[in-house]
């Protein structure tokens, strides 16, 4: 299957506004994570072997086809019992657990060997975020033996609390909501820069290191303007963005802050589903969130200057990050389109769920396509340099801990 699928053919107002600062001043939250000092993770994720392994994981049939052992695992490893309801999920099995006293939890399990590293990353990340301020994240519940996750022969998993709220894709994107969401995203990334988690370098197809290889999936795109825009965006990424991406600040990121993974709650903006998280450019989370917010073709940059200031990360964005941002956004929109058309071809029964973000990405890409490298940088510079006098600078302090793999 893999040889057929991968044969080569010829071969948001999001947060307070950031000030533009020098590349040397920005993006050095933690010693060894400083910009330009850690090229190895970027290089490793750019290899053919990494890409093939990451793609093979997403080419497997969704976990819903596996026998459901959730109730037995919940009892055996947590001493809990409750009603079980299966939720939509692309890789692992995800179920909602309703306990007798009304509390609702989320149990994630998998019988796949590669899920061990994914769950190690996810559970350790949630544990590392516990107690952080400015956003809401699920709390990981320890097993009866005190572990963050369980492993037994043939199956692994972890248990977390369920966040109660409204997903952003169901909320009206008012300026106030965008401001609060962006501020929370900035604080999430600030917290993630300090966590020390395992398996941050595991194969993840959504890693920027894979993007230059994704065009071999273009055969699954419908012909037309979107396919043409994807080709242009990916060619620009390879030529202008990829050669410079290792020179910006890298850290652990969420790597998928989409409207389906961000929520409005009574306690603030919540973030769920850290399964695609990995060691990435710090600017990655902003680029992804912003790419989902490009909606209005009549406004410069798809949302206008005022709205862009709401989309800015709270910590400073370097001049290089500003230069690369639009290219990253277009490439991420293109990656989403490519991967999900391919996976919809593999799993047509699940196509509606797999492609839940595709229409938004296609619309946003059509708006950003006219912005070339120079005009994209100019749009970012203009948006960020106007009316920034009230910006809140959410800057890391001290030295963080280097991610361990």
Secondary structure, DSSP 8 states (H G I E B T S, - for coil): -HHHHT--S-----SS---EE-TTTSS-SSGGGSTTS--HHHHHHTSHHHHHHHHHHHTS--GGGS---HHHHHHHHH---EEEEEE--SSSEEEEEEETTS-EEEEEEE-STTHHHHHHHHHHHHHHHTT-SSSEE--EE--TTS-SSEEETTEEEEEEE---SEEGGGS---HHHHHHHHHHHHHHHHHHTT---S-TTS--TTSGGGGGGGGGGGGGS-SSHHHHHHHHHHHHIIIIIGGGGGGS-EEEE-S---TTTEEEETTEEEE---TT-EEEETTHHHHHHHHHT---TTSGGGT-HHHHHHHS-SS-EEHHHHHHHHHHHHHHHHHHHHHHHHHHHH-GGGHHHHTTTHHHHHHHHHHHTT--HHHHHHHHHHHHHSS-TT-------S-------
